[in-house]
Amino acid sequence: MLEFKNVSKSFGEGTARADVLNNINLKVEEGEFLVLLGFSGTGKTTLINLMAGLEMPSKGEVTFKGTPITGPGPERGVIFQNYSLMPWLTVSGNVRLAVDTIFPGMAAGEKAEKVDHYVKMVGLGHAASRRPAELSGGMRQRVNVARALAMSPEVLLLDEPLSALDALTRANLADEIEHIWEADKKTCVLITNDVDEAILLADRIIALNPDGSLGAEFKVAIPRPRDRSEMNHHEEFKRLRVDVTKYLMDVGIASKVDGTRQLPNVTAVHNLPKAQADVRAKDSTRTDKYLEFSRLHKVYPTPKGPLTVVEDFDLKLEKGEFISLIGHSGCGKSTVLTMAAGLNEISKGVINLDGRGVVGADPERAVVFQSPNLFPWLTAKENVAVGVDKVYPRASQGERQDVVEYYLERVGLGDSMDKQASALSNGMKQRVGIARAFALSPKLLLLDEPFGMLDSLTRWELQEVLMEVWDRTKVTAVCVTHDVDEAILLADRVVMMTNGPQATIGKIVDVDLPRPRTRKALLEHPDYYAYRQEVLDFLEEYEHGATPKPKPQPIAAE
C-alpha cells in the first residue's frame, strides 16, 4: 500500500539544516496495522506527513500503490493529535463537512446516512447535535476519528491521536480504534510513544532511532481481540514488553553523565538546630514516625453545604521512605499533597514532619508540580539558584553555585545550564524543576504527577533520573501518580485511594523489589506483574465510580 524507497528528509539550509529522517526503506502491507514507536524528535510525525503528502522527501520516493505521492489525497485519512474541529458546527456538521468535500456528487440522503453511521460507530450518537465546546477531549477526538472514517480512506494514518487524553479515556479510545480496524480491515499506521498501546494494537512495531533511521522491528503474534486486563498475564505480551523497552532505553536514553562536580558540605537552614520554639501540631497524638498524616480531613464549603473531599486519611512514614499515592481522578490525591506542602489548609487532623506540625509553605517541603513553573526569562541555573540562595544562608556564593550546578548536572542538564527556560523543551523544564527541588535539601519531597504532561518515553527517562538522584539523597518522598508502572517503580509502598468525595485510603501494597531500581530490571523481576495486578485490580474495582468499602489497612510500615 505504502512504500518508502531510500527516503531522507531535512529542514533548513546550510548551517541551519536539520536532518530529521535518514535513508528510510519501509513497506506497509494492505490490511496491516503498523505502529511506529519512538522518542520525541525521532521524526515520527515527519514520517506520517510524508505518507499523507503534507511533506515531500528531500531524497528518495514515497509511493501509494506504486504511484509517487505528490500531495494529500482522500485515500489517505489522517487523524492528528489536535482536534482541529470547526467550533460552530455540531458533531454531525463536522463529519458532514468532510463528506461534502470528498463526495460532492453524493445524494443528500446518502450523505446523511453515512454521517450518522460513523458518528454512531465512534459512540457519539447521543451527542450528534452538540458543538465541540460541549464535548470532552476524548469525545472531540472521536469526532476526528469519525470524520476520517467517513471519507472512506484506504489507509488510516494516526499521528499520536490519544496522547492528549487521560489514561482511562486513552485506553477506551484505543480499544475502539482496534474494533473499527477489525470491522473494516483498513490499513492503519499509528504513531505513538506508548509501548503498551503499541503491543495491544499492532501487527508489527518498528522503533525509530534518535538519528532518524528505522530501528528494530517486532512482530506481534498475540491473537486478537487483545483484552487489556488479560495482557498482564500473557507471556508473549510480557516478553515483547521487555524486548521493546530494552531496545528503546538502550538507543533512546543516553547513558548518565557522572560529572565532575562535587556537592559542597553545606547545610540547609531547615536542617540547622532551631533556636526558635518548635511549632507543634494541635491535636497531635504521637510522633513515632518521621512523617505522619493523622485523621486528616479536607472540607470545602459549597452552596449546598460542606463537601468532604478527603476523610480520615491516616498514614505514617519512616525517614527515607518513598510512597506512591494512586487513584482515579477526583480522589483527593493532590489535595493530600498540597496539604502536606502547606499550600492548602487542613480542615481537621494533623500532619507532623520530623516532630513538628506542618504550618504553611516552607522550603523544607519541596514540591515538583506537573508544570514546573519556571521564570521564563531566567536561565536553568538562575531558576534553581532562586531557592538555593534562600536556604543556604551560611554558604558562600561559590558553594551555592556548586549546589546548583551539581544537581543540574545530575538531571542531565550539564550542557544546558545557561539556556533560558523559555528555550527548553517540556522534558528539560521538568528536569530543572527536579533539580530545584533536590537542591533545597528538603526534609520531604512532594511530587504531584511530575511527568504527567510528558510523552511516555520522556517520562521513562526522567523516572530513571529521579531514581538515580533519590538514591543518592534518600529524601522522604510522596509521589502522586495515575501511572501504575510509575507507582511501582518509584515506591516502597503504593497507597491506593478510594473514589471521592470522602476519599480515604483503600489499600496499601508493600513493594518488596530490590533497589536501586531500573525499568529494565523491574520488568524482568518475577514478582513485578503480581504487584501490577494487585494495583490494577483495585483501580478496576473503582473505575466506574463504584465505592466498595475500603478494607482496614495498617497505618505504619512494619
C-alpha positions as CSV (number, residue, x, y, z in Angstrom):
1,M,0.0,0.0,0.0
2,L,2.7,2.4,1.0
3,E,6.4,2.3,0.3
4,F,9.4,4.4,1.2
5,K,12.5,4.0,-1.1
6,N,15.7,5.5,0.4
7,V,13.8,8.4,1.8
8,S,15.6,11.2,3.7
9,K,14.1,14.4,5.0
10,S,15.8,17.6,6.1
11,F,14.6,21.1,7.0
12,G,16.5,24.3,6.5
13,E,19.7,25.1,4.6
14,G,23.4,25.4,5.3
15,T,24.3,25.6,9.0
16,A,20.6,25.8,9.9
17,R,19.9,22.5,8.2
18,A,18.4,19.8,10.4
19,D,18.4,16.1,9.2
20,V,15.2,14.5,10.5
21,L,14.8,11.2,8.6
22,N,17.7,9.2,7.4
23,N,17.5,6.7,4.5
24,I,14.1,5.1,5.3
25,N,13.2,1.9,3.5
26,L,9.7,0.7,4.5
27,K,6.8,-1.3,3.1
28,V,3.3,-1.1,4.6
29,E,1.1,-4.1,3.5
30,E,-2.6,-3.9,2.7
31,G,-4.7,-4.5,5.8
32,E,-1.8,-4.3,8.2
33,F,-1.8,-2.4,11.5
34,L,1.7,-0.9,11.7
35,V,2.9,1.0,14.8
36,L,5.9,3.4,14.7
37,L,7.3,3.9,18.1
38,G,10.0,6.4,19.3
39,F,11.1,9.2,21.5
40,S,10.1,12.8,20.7
41,G,12.4,14.3,18.0
42,T,13.0,11.0,16.2
43,G,10.9,12.1,13.1
44,K,7.7,10.1,13.7
45,T,5.4,12.9,12.7
46,T,7.5,13.8,9.7
47,L,7.2,10.1,8.6
48,I,3.3,10.3,8.8
49,N,3.3,13.7,7.0
50,L,5.3,12.1,4.1
51,M,2.7,9.3,3.9
52,A,-0.1,11.9,4.0
53,G,1.5,14.0,1.3
54,L,1.8,17.0,3.6
55,E,5.6,17.0,3.2
56,M,7.8,15.9,0.3
57,P,11.0,13.9,0.7
58,S,14.4,15.7,0.4
59,K,15.7,12.5,-1.2
60,G,14.1,9.2,-2.3
61,E,10.5,8.5,-3.1
62,V,7.2,7.7,-1.2
63,T,4.6,5.7,-3.2
64,F,1.0,4.7,-2.7
65,K,0.0,1.5,-4.6
66,G,3.2,2.1,-6.7
67,T,2.4,5.7,-7.6
68,P,4.5,8.5,-6.2
69,I,2.7,10.6,-3.6
70,T,2.7,14.3,-4.7
71,G,0.2,15.7,-2.2
72,P,-2.7,14.9,0.2
73,G,-5.5,12.6,-1.1
74,P,-8.8,11.2,0.3
75,E,-7.5,7.7,0.0
76,R,-5.2,8.6,3.0
77,G,-7.2,9.7,6.0
78,V,-5.2,11.5,8.8
79,I,-6.1,11.8,12.5
80,F,-3.8,14.3,14.3
81,Q,-3.0,14.7,17.9
82,N,-5.0,18.0,17.9
83,Y,-8.7,18.0,17.2
84,S,-9.0,20.8,14.6
85,L,-12.8,20.8,14.6
86,M,-15.0,23.7,13.4
87,P,-16.3,25.2,16.7
88,W,-19.5,26.5,15.2
89,L,-20.5,23.1,13.7
90,T,-22.1,20.2,15.6
91,V,-20.6,16.7,15.8
92,S,-22.6,15.7,12.7
93,G,-21.8,19.0,11.0
94,N,-18.1,18.5,11.4
95,V,-18.3,15.0,9.9
96,R,-20.7,16.2,7.1
97,L,-18.1,18.8,6.1
98,A,-15.6,16.1,5.3
99,V,-18.3,14.0,3.4
100,D,-19.4,17.1,1.4
101,T,-15.8,17.8,0.4
102,I,-14.9,14.2,-0.7
103,F,-18.3,13.2,-2.2
104,P,-19.8,16.3,-3.7
105,G,-22.0,14.4,-6.1
106,M,-23.5,12.0,-3.5
107,A,-27.2,12.4,-2.8
108,A,-28.1,14.3,0.4
109,G,-29.9,11.3,2.0
110,E,-26.9,9.1,1.3
111,K,-24.6,11.7,2.9
112,A,-26.8,11.9,6.0
113,E,-26.8,8.1,6.3
114,K,-23.0,8.0,6.0
115,V,-22.5,10.7,8.6
116,D,-25.0,9.0,11.0
117,H,-23.3,5.6,10.6
118,Y,-19.8,6.9,11.5
119,V,-21.0,9.2,14.3
120,K,-22.7,6.1,15.9
121,M,-19.7,3.9,15.2
122,V,-17.5,6.1,17.5
123,G,-20.2,6.1,20.2
124,L,-21.4,9.7,19.7
125,G,-24.9,9.0,18.5
126,H,-26.2,10.7,21.7
127,A,-24.1,13.8,21.1
128,A,-24.6,14.3,17.4
129,S,-26.1,17.8,17.8
130,R,-23.5,19.1,20.3
131,R,-20.8,21.5,19.4
132,P,-17.1,20.9,20.2
133,A,-17.2,23.3,23.2
134,E,-19.7,20.9,24.8
135,L,-17.5,17.8,24.4
136,S,-14.7,16.3,26.5
137,G,-11.3,15.9,25.0
138,G,-11.9,12.2,24.3
139,M,-15.3,13.0,22.6
140,R,-13.6,15.6,20.3
141,Q,-11.0,13.0,19.3
142,R,-13.8,10.6,18.5
143,V,-15.3,13.2,16.1
144,N,-11.9,13.3,14.4
145,V,-11.9,9.5,14.0
146,A,-15.5,9.6,12.6
147,R,-14.6,12.4,10.2
148,A,-11.6,10.5,8.9
149,L,-13.5,7.2,8.5
150,A,-16.4,9.0,6.7
151,M,-14.0,9.9,3.9
152,S,-13.7,6.2,3.2
153,P,-9.9,6.2,3.1
154,E,-8.0,3.1,2.1
155,V,-5.3,3.9,4.6
156,L,-5.8,5.5,8.1
157,L,-2.8,7.5,9.4
158,L,-2.9,8.2,13.1
159,D,-0.4,10.7,14.5
160,E,-0.4,10.2,18.3
161,P,-4.2,10.7,18.4
162,L,-4.5,9.6,22.0
163,S,-1.6,11.4,23.6
164,A,-3.6,14.4,24.9
165,L,-6.1,12.2,26.7
166,D,-6.2,11.0,30.3
167,A,-5.2,7.3,30.8
168,L,-8.8,5.8,31.0
169,T,-10.1,7.7,28.0
170,R,-7.0,6.9,26.1
171,A,-7.4,3.1,26.8
172,N,-11.1,3.2,25.9
173,L,-10.5,5.0,22.6
174,A,-7.5,2.7,21.7
175,D,-9.9,-0.3,22.2
176,E,-12.4,1.4,19.9
177,I,-9.8,2.1,17.2
178,E,-8.9,-1.6,17.3
179,H,-12.6,-2.6,16.9
180,I,-13.0,-0.3,13.9
181,W,-9.9,-1.6,12.3
182,E,-11.2,-5.2,12.9
183,A,-14.5,-4.4,11.3
184,D,-13.2,-2.5,8.2
185,K,-9.7,-4.1,8.0
186,K,-8.3,-0.8,6.7
187,T,-4.6,-0.4,6.5
188,C,-3.5,1.5,9.6
189,V,-0.3,3.3,10.5
190,L,-0.2,4.6,14.1
191,I,2.5,6.9,15.6
192,T,2.8,6.5,19.4
193,N,5.2,6.7,22.3
194,D,3.3,4.2,24.4
195,V,4.7,0.7,24.4
196,D,1.6,-1.0,25.9
197,E,-0.6,0.8,23.3
198,A,1.7,-0.3,20.5
199,I,1.6,-4.0,21.6
200,L,-2.2,-4.0,22.0
201,L,-2.9,-2.6,18.6
202,A,0.0,-3.6,16.2
203,D,0.7,-6.5,13.9
204,R,4.2,-5.1,13.6
205,I,6.1,-2.5,15.6
206,I,9.0,-0.6,14.2
207,A,11.2,1.6,16.5
208,L,12.6,4.9,15.3
209,N,16.2,5.6,16.3
210,P,17.3,9.1,17.5
211,D,19.3,9.7,14.3
212,G,16.1,9.4,12.2
213,S,16.7,5.9,10.9
214,L,14.5,2.9,11.3
215,G,15.4,0.7,14.2
216,A,14.4,-2.8,15.3
217,E,11.2,-4.5,14.1
218,F,9.0,-6.5,16.4
219,K,6.3,-8.9,15.2
220,V,3.2,-9.1,17.5
221,A,1.7,-12.6,17.3
222,I,-0.8,-12.2,20.1
223,P,-4.2,-13.4,19.0
224,R,-7.0,-10.8,18.6
225,P,-9.0,-9.4,20.2
226,R,-6.5,-8.4,22.8
227,D,-8.0,-7.8,26.2
228,R,-6.1,-5.1,28.1
229,S,-6.6,-6.7,31.6
230,E,-5.6,-10.2,30.3
231,M,-2.4,-8.9,28.9
232,N,-0.9,-8.7,32.4
233,H,-0.9,-12.5,32.5
234,H,0.1,-13.1,28.8
235,E,3.6,-14.4,28.5
236,E,4.1,-13.1,24.9
237,F,2.9,-9.7,26.0
238,K,5.4,-9.6,28.9
239,R,8.3,-10.8,26.6
240,L,7.5,-8.2,24.0
241,R,7.2,-5.5,26.6
242,V,10.7,-6.4,27.9
243,D,12.3,-6.6,24.4
244,V,10.8,-3.3,23.2
245,T,11.5,-1.5,26.4
246,K,15.1,-2.7,26.4
247,Y,15.7,-1.6,22.9
248,L,14.2,1.9,23.3
249,M,16.1,2.5,26.5
250,D,19.3,1.3,25.0
251,V,19.1,3.5,21.9
252,G,17.0,6.4,23.3
253,I,18.2,7.1,26.8
254,A,21.7,8.5,26.7
255,S,23.9,7.0,29.4
256,K,24.0,9.1,32.5
257,V,26.8,11.6,32.9
258,D,28.6,11.0,36.1
259,G,30.0,14.5,36.0
260,T,33.0,16.0,37.9
261,R,31.2,18.4,40.2
262,Q,31.2,17.6,43.9
263,L,28.4,18.6,46.3
264,P,29.8,21.1,48.9
265,N,29.4,20.4,52.6
266,V,26.7,23.0,53.3
267,T,23.5,22.6,55.4
268,A,20.1,24.0,54.5
269,V,18.5,26.4,57.0
270,H,15.7,23.9,57.9
271,N,18.3,21.3,58.8
272,L,20.1,23.5,61.3
273,P,19.4,23.3,65.0
274,K,16.4,25.6,65.5
275,A,16.7,28.5,68.0
276,Q,13.0,29.3,67.8
277,A,10.4,27.3,69.7
278,D,9.0,24.3,67.8
279,V,5.7,24.7,66.1
280,R,3.8,21.7,67.5
281,A,0.7,20.5,65.7
282,K,-2.5,20.8,67.6
283,D,-4.3,17.5,68.5
284,S,-1.1,15.5,67.7
285,T,-1.4,12.0,69.1
286,R,2.2,10.8,68.9
287,T,5.3,11.3,66.7
288,D,6.9,7.9,66.4
289,K,7.4,8.2,62.7
290,Y,9.2,10.8,60.6
291,L,6.1,11.8,58.6
292,E,2.6,11.4,60.0
293,F,-0.8,12.1,58.5
294,S,-3.2,11.7,61.4
295,R,-7.1,11.6,60.9
296,L,-6.7,14.1,58.0
297,H,-9.8,15.8,56.5
298,K,-10.3,18.3,53.8
299,V,-13.8,20.0,53.7
300,Y,-14.8,22.7,51.2
301,P,-17.8,25.0,51.7
302,T,-20.4,24.8,48.9
303,P,-23.8,26.4,48.3
304,K,-25.3,23.0,49.2
305,G,-23.3,22.7,52.4
306,P,-19.9,21.3,53.4
307,L,-18.2,18.9,50.9
308,T,-15.8,16.5,52.4
309,V,-13.2,15.7,49.8
310,V,-10.7,13.7,51.9
311,E,-11.8,11.9,55.1
312,D,-9.8,10.1,57.8
313,F,-6.5,9.9,55.8
314,D,-4.2,8.1,58.2
315,L,-0.6,7.2,57.1
316,K,2.8,7.1,58.8
317,L,6.2,7.0,57.0
318,E,9.7,6.2,58.1
319,K,12.5,8.6,57.3
320,G,13.8,8.0,53.7
321,E,10.7,6.1,52.7
322,F,9.2,6.7,49.2
323,I,5.4,6.5,48.9
324,S,3.3,6.5,45.7
325,L,-0.2,7.8,46.0
326,I,-2.5,6.4,43.3
327,G,-6.2,6.6,42.5
328,H,-8.7,7.8,39.9
329,S,-9.2,11.5,39.0
330,G,-11.0,13.4,41.8
331,C,-10.0,11.0,44.6
332,G,-8.1,13.7,46.6
333,K,-4.5,12.7,45.8
334,S,-3.4,16.2,45.0
335,T,-5.4,17.6,47.9
336,V,-3.4,15.5,50.4
337,L,-0.2,16.5,48.7
338,T,-1.0,20.3,48.8
339,M,-1.9,20.0,52.5
340,A,1.4,18.3,53.2
341,A,3.1,21.2,51.3
342,G,1.3,23.8,53.4
343,L,-0.4,25.2,50.3
344,N,-3.9,24.0,51.3
345,E,-5.3,24.5,54.8
346,I,-6.0,21.3,56.8
347,S,-9.7,21.2,57.8
348,K,-9.3,18.6,60.5
349,G,-6.5,16.3,61.8
350,V,-2.7,17.0,61.6
351,I,0.4,16.4,59.5
352,N,3.7,16.0,61.5
353,L,7.1,16.2,59.9
354,D,10.2,15.4,62.0
355,G,8.2,16.0,65.2
356,R,6.9,19.4,64.1
357,G,3.4,20.3,62.8
358,V,3.1,21.4,59.1
359,V,2.0,25.0,59.1
360,G,2.2,27.0,55.9
361,A,4.6,26.6,53.0
362,D,8.3,26.0,53.8
363,P,11.4,25.1,51.7
364,E,11.8,22.1,54.0
365,R,9.0,20.6,51.9
366,A,9.9,20.9,48.2
367,V,7.2,20.4,45.6
368,V,7.5,19.3,41.9
369,F,4.3,20.0,40.1
370,Q,3.1,18.7,36.7
371,S,4.1,22.0,35.2
372,P,7.4,23.2,36.7
373,N,6.5,27.0,36.9
374,L,9.9,28.3,35.9
375,F,10.7,32.0,35.3
376,P,10.9,32.0,31.5
377,W,13.4,34.9,31.3
378,L,15.9,33.3,33.7
379,T,18.3,30.5,32.8
380,A,18.1,27.0,34.1
381,K,20.9,27.8,36.6
382,E,19.2,31.0,37.7
383,N,15.8,29.3,38.2
384,V,17.5,26.7,40.6
385,A,19.5,29.4,42.3
386,V,16.4,31.3,43.4
387,G,15.6,28.7,46.0
388,V,19.2,27.8,46.8
389,D,20.1,31.4,47.8
390,K,17.3,31.4,50.4
391,V,18.0,28.0,52.1
392,Y,21.8,28.2,52.5
393,P,22.3,31.5,54.4
394,R,25.7,30.4,55.8
395,A,27.2,29.2,52.5
396,S,29.4,31.3,50.3
397,Q,28.2,32.4,46.8
398,G,30.6,29.8,45.3
399,E,29.3,27.0,47.4
400,R,25.7,27.9,46.5
401,Q,26.7,27.9,42.8
402,D,28.3,24.4,43.3
403,V,25.0,23.1,44.7
404,V,23.0,24.5,41.7
405,E,25.4,23.1,39.1
406,Y,25.8,19.7,40.9
407,Y,22.0,19.0,40.7
408,L,21.6,20.3,37.2
409,E,24.4,18.0,36.1
410,R,22.7,15.1,37.9
411,V,19.5,15.6,35.9
412,G,21.4,15.7,32.6
413,L,21.4,19.4,32.0
414,G,25.2,19.9,32.4
415,D,25.3,21.4,28.9
416,S,22.1,23.5,29.1
417,M,22.6,25.3,32.4
418,D,22.8,28.7,30.8
419,K,19.9,28.3,28.4
420,Q,16.8,30.4,29.2
421,A,13.8,28.4,30.5
422,S,11.8,29.7,27.5
423,A,14.2,27.9,25.2
424,L,13.9,24.5,26.9
425,S,11.7,21.6,25.9
426,N,9.0,20.4,28.3
427,G,11.1,17.5,29.4
428,M,14.1,19.8,30.1
429,K,11.9,22.2,32.1
430,Q,10.8,19.4,34.3
431,R,14.4,18.4,34.8
432,V,15.0,21.9,36.1
433,G,12.1,21.5,38.4
434,I,13.5,18.2,39.8
435,A,17.0,19.8,40.2
436,R,15.5,22.8,42.0
437,A,13.6,20.5,44.5
438,F,16.6,18.4,45.3
439,A,18.9,21.4,45.6
440,L,16.8,22.7,48.6
441,S,17.9,19.6,50.6
442,P,14.3,19.2,51.7
443,K,13.1,17.0,54.6
444,L,10.2,16.0,52.4
445,L,9.9,15.8,48.6
446,L,6.4,16.1,47.2
447,L,5.8,15.2,43.6
448,D,2.4,15.9,42.0
449,E,2.2,13.9,38.8
450,P,5.6,15.3,37.9
451,F,5.7,13.6,34.5
452,G,2.0,13.7,33.6
453,M,2.4,16.2,30.8
454,L,5.3,14.4,29.1
455,D,5.2,11.6,26.5
456,S,5.7,8.2,27.9
457,L,9.3,7.7,26.7
458,T,10.5,11.1,28.1
459,R,8.6,10.1,31.3
460,W,10.7,6.9,31.4
461,E,13.9,8.9,31.1
462,L,13.0,11.3,33.9
463,Q,11.9,8.4,36.2
464,E,15.4,7.0,35.8
465,V,16.9,10.4,36.6
466,L,14.6,10.8,39.6
467,M,15.5,7.3,41.0
468,E,19.2,8.0,40.5
469,V,19.2,11.3,42.3
470,W,16.8,10.0,45.0
471,D,19.1,7.0,45.6
472,R,21.9,9.5,46.5
473,T,19.8,11.6,48.8
474,K,17.3,9.1,50.3
475,V,14.9,12.0,50.9
476,T,11.5,11.1,52.3
477,A,9.1,11.4,49.3
478,V,5.5,11.2,48.4
479,C,4.5,11.0,44.7
480,V,1.0,11.4,43.3
481,T,0.6,9.5,40.0
482,H,-2.1,7.7,37.9
483,D,0.5,5.5,36.2
484,V,0.6,2.0,37.7
485,D,4.1,1.2,36.4
486,E,5.5,4.5,37.7
487,A,3.9,3.9,41.1
488,I,5.6,0.5,41.5
489,L,8.9,1.6,40.0
490,L,9.3,4.5,42.5
491,A,7.8,3.3,45.7
492,D,8.5,1.4,48.8
493,R,4.7,1.3,49.3
494,V,1.8,2.1,46.9
495,V,-1.1,3.8,48.7
496,M,-4.4,3.5,46.8
497,M,-7.2,5.9,47.4
498,T,-10.9,5.3,47.1
499,N,-13.1,7.5,44.9
500,G,-14.1,10.9,46.1
501,P,-15.8,12.6,47.7
502,Q,-15.0,11.4,51.2
503,A,-11.9,9.7,49.7
504,T,-9.7,7.8,52.0
505,I,-7.0,5.0,51.9
506,G,-8.5,1.9,50.4
507,K,-5.4,-0.4,50.2
508,I,-1.7,-0.3,50.7
509,V,0.8,-2.5,48.9
510,D,4.3,-3.0,50.2
511,V,6.7,-3.1,47.1
512,D,9.5,-5.5,48.1
513,L,11.6,-5.1,45.0
514,P,15.4,-4.5,45.1
515,R,16.9,-1.1,44.9
516,P,18.5,0.7,43.1
517,R,15.7,0.1,40.5
518,T,15.6,0.5,36.8
519,R,12.7,-0.1,34.5
520,K,14.5,-2.8,32.6
521,A,15.3,-4.8,35.8
522,L,11.8,-4.3,37.1
523,L,10.1,-5.8,34.0
524,E,12.2,-8.9,34.4
525,H,11.6,-9.4,38.1
526,P,9.3,-12.4,38.8
527,D,7.2,-10.5,41.4
528,Y,6.6,-7.4,39.3
529,Y,3.5,-8.4,37.5
530,A,1.9,-9.7,40.7
531,Y,2.3,-6.2,42.2
532,R,1.0,-4.7,39.0
533,Q,-2.1,-6.9,39.1
534,E,-2.9,-6.0,42.7
535,V,-2.9,-2.3,41.9
536,L,-4.8,-2.8,38.6
537,D,-7.5,-4.9,40.4
538,F,-8.0,-2.1,42.9
539,L,-8.3,0.6,40.3
540,E,-10.7,-1.5,38.2
541,E,-12.9,-2.0,41.2
542,Y,-13.2,1.8,41.5
543,E,-13.1,2.6,37.7
544,H,-16.7,3.4,37.1
545,G,-17.4,5.4,40.2
546,A,-18.1,2.5,42.4
547,T,-17.5,2.9,46.1
548,P,-16.7,-0.5,47.5
549,K,-16.0,-0.4,51.2
550,P,-12.2,0.0,51.8
551,K,-10.6,-2.8,53.7
552,P,-8.8,-1.9,57.0
553,Q,-5.2,-1.1,56.4
554,P,-2.1,-1.0,58.7
555,I,-1.1,2.7,59.1
556,A,2.6,2.2,59.6
557,A,5.3,0.4,57.8
558,E,6.4,-2.7,59.8
